[in-house]
Amino acid sequence: MGQLSAENISVAFAGLKALSSVSLDIRPGQISGLIGPNGAGKTTLVNVLTGFQAPTEGSVTLDGASLGRLKPHQLRRRGIARTFQGGRLFRDLPVIDNLEVTGVGLGMSRRAAVAEAEGMLDWMGIAPLAERLAGTLPYTDERRVAIGRALMGRPAYILLDEPAAGMSAPEAADLSALVHRIAKTLGTGVLIIEHNVGLVLGLCDHIVVLDSGAVIEEGAPAAIRQSEKVRHAYMGTAADMAPTGGEVRA
C-alpha cells in the first residue's frame, strides 16, 4: 500500500477559504501530526481526506491514484478509517456490537466480524468493556472504543481527530503508547490531529502545522519545536512547545 496524500487542497465556504493549497502525506507505519490554533482548518482537512468534504481545488490520492469523489464508506473500504471528535458510538449497543457492526459493514460475515471484534478489544486491552453499553462508558473509554472500531478490517490508514481531548496526563500517555503500537506493530499509517502539542511532539515522526488554513511549517518534532513561525502561531508561549506531558494545550 502506497502513501495517502492530499495535494494542493483548497476549501472555500461562501467565498471564505478554510484551506489554501495544503499538501500532506501519510505513510504506512508512520505517525504524522497535524496541529494548529483553533480554526486553522485541521478538521476540514481530515474531512477532505475521508470523503466528508469535497475540496474546492486539489486532489486526494492513494498510491498515486486519484480517489476522486468517492464517498466516505467507499474510502473506508479502501482502507482509510477515522475517528471523530465526538466519538459517535452506537450508544444503545454494547461495545462488542459497535465493532461487530463495523465489520459487517465492511463485508465480513457476522462470525468473522465477532471474532475480529473480540480480538481487537483484547489487543487494545479493553476486552472487559465488551458487554458494556457504549452510552455508559466514561469519556476516555469511549475514545478507546472508537479507535478500536476504526481499526476493524485492519485499515492501512487511520486518522484520529483530537483523541486526547479532555484526557489527564496519564490517560494521554496511555493513548500515546496505543497510537505507537498501531503504527509500529500493525504498520498502519496514522494522522493524529491534536491540541495537545506536547503529545504530538513526543509521539510523531513528522508534523504539519496549519494556521489560517495554510501550512506554515512541517518537519520532525525538533524542527517544529524550534520554529519561530510555530511559536508565533501559538502566541509565543514556551509551555505550548513543551516536549512531553499530557496537559499541554493549544
Beta strands, then each sheet from edge to edge (+ up, - down):
strand 1: 4-13
strand 2: 16-26
strand 3: 31-35
strand 4: 57-62
strand 5: 65-66
strand 6: 80-82
strand 7: 157-161
strand 8: 189-193
strand 9: 206-211
strand 10: 214-219
sheet 1: 2+ 1- 4+ 5-
sheet 2: 6+ 7+ 8+ 3+ 9+ 10-
end
